[in-house]
Amino acid sequence: MTAMLVNGLPSNCIHTEDRGLSYGDGVFRTLRVRQGKPLNWQRHFAKLRHDCNAMVLDCPDQDILLDEICQLSANRAEAVAKIIITRGCGKRGYAAPMTGSHTRVVNCQPLPQYPAELYVAGIQTQVCSIKLGHQSALAGIKHLNRLENVLAASECHKAGLHEGLLEDEDRAVIGGTRSNLFLVRHGTLHTPELSLCGVAGVQRERVLDWADQHATECKIRRLQITDLLAAEEVFLVNSLFGLWSIREFPGYLRTEHPVATRIRNWLDKDEV
């Protein structure tokens, strides 16, 4: 069962003229909640505030959002909370209204149950046919227009896969359909540079912190599929499933994931 608050009030509806519905004019965050406590809350709120600022949206007060998440997740051992901030209602036309009230939506859903073998053996994946377009003004931001991800995820679902790899229009690897990507080569971590497209997630930030704390070099750069094929390990991270190693995609097969396992164990212990 889904519980939802719209501008602080119980509701399952938003206005038909809301710009989040009409144009995807807004931002969101999805995070894991345990015993009523959102994990990595300070990081998630900092990302939300950053994205709101980039979109010239008023970011809600941190305490208001935290109270609403706790309210909705009460009596749940684990849950998924989603925060959506839109520009609110406006008249017809793309141009943003000069005045108006933004819409704040917070909802709570059951945490997905992922098969244990995905964490042990890793996942099979593929490179999706859909390519991400370049837009530096929106790169890194978790905005509401995610149609490229919708099409890519649908492609993976039809193939019976849990996740897929996304390239941009220049064939640089950007990440998964809902996750950030890392590879391991000769003891160094590598992760895609996201100045043209993609989302810079909280788990990506945490893996970068792990590298810093464990004196492990991590290079942020443009990556190609050939870089993945030459890697000893490739793994994906997001705030809900945590970390999945990639076992197999065309031309690539790895059954050992020692670095990813160490990072996953650290992520699991450091979820404050």
C-alpha positions in Angstrom: 0.0 0.0 0.0 1.2 3.5 -0.9 0.9 6.4 1.5 1.2 9.9 0.1 1.1 13.5 1.2 0.6 16.4 -1.2 1.7 19.7 0.3 1.5 18.1 3.7 -2.0 16.7 3.3 -3.1 13.1 2.7 -4.0 12.8 -1.0 -3.5 10.6 -4.1 -4.0 13.5 -6.6 -2.3 16.5 -8.0 -3.9 19.2 -10.1 -4.2 18.5 -13.8 -2.4 21.8 -14.6 0.6 20.9 -12.5 3.8 21.5 -14.5 5.3 18.4 -13.2 2.6 16.4 -15.0 2.5 18.7 -18.1 6.2 19.1 -18.7 8.2 17.1 -16.2 9.1 20.5 -14.7 10.5 19.4 -11.3 12.9 17.2 -9.5 12.8 14.1 -7.3 14.7 11.8 -5.0 14.2 8.2 -4.1 15.6 6.8 -0.9 15.5 3.9 1.5 13.9 4.1 4.9 14.6 1.8 7.8 12.7 1.8 11.0 11.2 5.2 10.1 14.7 6.7 9.5 15.7 7.7 5.9 19.2 6.3 5.2 21.9 8.8 4.1 19.4 11.6 4.7 21.9 14.5 4.8 23.3 13.4 1.4 19.9 13.0 -0.2 18.7 16.4 1.1 21.9 18.1 -0.2 21.3 16.6 -3.6 17.6 17.7 -3.6 18.6 21.2 -2.6 21.3 21.3 -5.3 18.8 20.1 -8.0 16.1 22.5 -6.8 18.6 25.4 -7.1 19.7 24.3 -10.5 16.0 24.3 -11.7 15.2 27.6 -9.8 12.8 25.8 -7.5 12.2 26.5 -3.8 13.5 23.6 -1.8 11.3 22.6 1.1 12.6 22.9 4.6 14.6 19.8 5.6 12.7 19.3 8.8 9.3 19.3 7.0 10.4 16.7 4.6 12.0 14.5 7.3 8.8 14.7 9.4 6.6 13.7 6.4 8.9 10.8 5.6 8.8 9.6 9.2 5.0 10.0 9.3 4.4 7.9 6.2 6.9 5.2 7.0 5.8 4.7 10.6 5.2 1.0 11.5 7.2 -0.2 8.5 10.5 -2.0 9.0 11.8 -0.9 5.6 10.3 1.2 2.9 11.0 3.4 -0.1 10.3 7.1 0.2 10.0 9.4 -2.9 10.1 13.2 -2.8 8.9 15.1 -5.8 9.1 18.9 -6.1 7.3 20.5 -9.1 6.9 24.1 -10.2 3.2 23.8 -9.4 0.3 24.9 -11.5 0.7 27.3 -14.4 -1.2 28.5 -17.5 -0.7 26.8 -20.9 2.8 27.2 -22.4 6.3 26.2 -21.6 7.5 29.4 -20.1 7.7 29.1 -16.3 5.3 31.4 -14.4 6.9 34.3 -12.5 4.9 33.6 -9.4 3.1 30.6 -8.0 3.3 27.9 -5.4 5.4 24.8 -5.9 4.0 21.3 -5.3 5.6 19.0 -2.7 4.8 15.3 -2.9 6.1 12.7 -0.5 5.1 9.1 -0.8 6.1 5.8 0.8 6.0 2.3 -0.7 7.2 -1.2 0.3 10.9 -1.9 -0.3 11.4 -4.2 -3.4 12.7 -7.6 -2.5 15.6 -8.5 -4.8 16.8 -12.1 -5.2 19.8 -12.9 -3.0 21.7 -14.4 -5.9 22.0 -11.0 -7.5 24.4 -10.0 -4.7 26.3 -13.2 -4.7 26.7 -14.1 -8.4 26.2 -10.7 -10.0 23.8 -9.7 -12.8 23.5 -10.3 -16.5 22.9 -7.1 -18.5 23.1 -5.6 -22.0 23.7 -2.3 -23.7 20.4 -0.6 -24.4 19.5 0.5 -27.9 18.2 3.9 -26.6 21.0 6.5 -26.3 21.0 9.5 -23.9 20.9 12.9 -25.5 23.3 15.7 -24.4 22.0 18.6 -22.3 24.7 20.1 -20.0 22.1 22.4 -18.3 20.4 19.3 -16.9 23.3 16.9 -16.5 23.6 15.3 -13.1 20.2 16.5 -12.0 17.4 14.1 -11.1 14.7 15.9 -13.0 11.2 14.5 -13.7 11.7 14.0 -17.4 13.0 10.4 -17.5 11.6 9.1 -20.8 14.9 7.8 -22.0 15.2 5.7 -18.9 11.6 4.5 -19.2 12.3 3.3 -22.7 15.6 1.7 -21.8 14.1 0.0 -18.7 11.2 -1.4 -20.7 13.7 -2.9 -23.2 15.5 -4.6 -20.3 12.3 -5.8 -18.8 11.3 -7.5 -22.1 14.7 -9.2 -22.1 14.2 -10.5 -18.6 17.1 -8.4 -17.2 17.3 -6.5 -13.9 19.3 -3.6 -15.3 20.8 -2.3 -18.5 23.7 -0.2 -19.6 23.1 3.3 -21.1 25.4 5.1 -23.6 25.1 8.7 -24.7 24.8 9.8 -28.3 28.6 9.6 -28.7 28.6 6.0 -27.5 30.2 6.9 -24.1 28.9 4.7 -21.3 27.0 6.8 -18.8 25.6 4.2 -16.3 22.6 1.9 -15.8 19.0 2.8 -16.4 18.6 3.6 -12.7 22.1 3.4 -11.4 25.7 4.7 -11.5 28.5 2.6 -12.9 32.1 1.9 -11.7 34.8 -0.4 -13.1 38.0 -1.7 -11.6 41.2 -1.9 -13.6 44.7 -2.5 -12.2 43.6 -1.4 -8.7 42.0 1.9 -9.9 38.3 2.7 -9.9 36.8 4.5 -12.9 33.4 6.0 -13.2 31.7 8.0 -16.1 32.0 11.7 -16.4 28.5 13.2 -16.3 28.9 16.8 -17.6 26.6 16.1 -20.6 24.0 13.8 -19.3 23.2 11.2 -16.6 22.4 11.5 -12.9 25.0 11.9 -10.1 23.5 9.7 -7.4 24.0 9.5 -3.7 25.5 6.0 -3.9 28.0 7.2 -6.5 29.1 9.9 -4.1 29.4 7.3 -1.3 31.7 5.1 -3.5 33.8 8.1 -4.2 34.1 8.6 -0.5 35.1 5.0 0.0 37.9 5.4 -2.5 39.1 8.5 -0.8 39.0 6.9 2.7 40.8 3.7 1.4 43.5 5.5 -0.6 42.2 4.1 -3.8 42.5 6.2 -6.9 39.2 6.9 -8.7 39.2 8.4 -12.2 36.1 10.3 -13.4 36.3 10.2 -17.2 34.6 9.3 -20.4 34.3 5.6 -20.7 33.6 3.3 -23.7 32.3 -0.2 -23.8 35.9 -1.3 -24.6 36.9 0.0 -21.2 34.3 -2.2 -19.6 35.4 -5.2 -21.6 39.0 -4.7 -20.4 38.0 -4.3 -16.7 38.5 -6.8 -14.0 35.2 -5.8 -12.4 32.2 -3.7 -13.3 29.5 -2.8 -10.8 26.4 -0.7 -10.5 25.1 1.2 -7.5 21.9 2.9 -6.4 20.1 3.8 -3.2 17.6 0.9 -3.2 19.5 -2.2 -4.4 22.8 -1.0 -3.1 25.5 -2.6 -5.2 25.3 -5.2 -7.9 28.3 -6.6 -9.7 27.9 -7.3 -13.4 28.6 -10.9 -14.1 27.9 -10.9 -17.8 27.1 -8.9 -20.9 28.0 -9.6 -24.6 31.8 -10.1 -24.7 32.2 -9.9 -20.9 32.1 -12.6 -18.2 33.5 -12.2 -14.7 32.7 -14.5 -11.8 34.9 -13.0 -9.1 34.2 -9.5 -7.6 36.5 -8.9 -4.7 36.7 -5.1 -4.8 33.0 -4.7 -5.3 32.3 -7.0 -2.4 34.5 -4.9 -0.1 32.8 -1.8 -1.2 29.3 -3.3 -0.7 30.2 -4.4 2.8 31.4 -0.9 3.6 28.2 0.7 2.1 26.0 -1.6 4.1 27.8 -0.7 7.4 27.9 3.1 6.7 24.2 3.9 5.9 23.8 6.9 8.2 
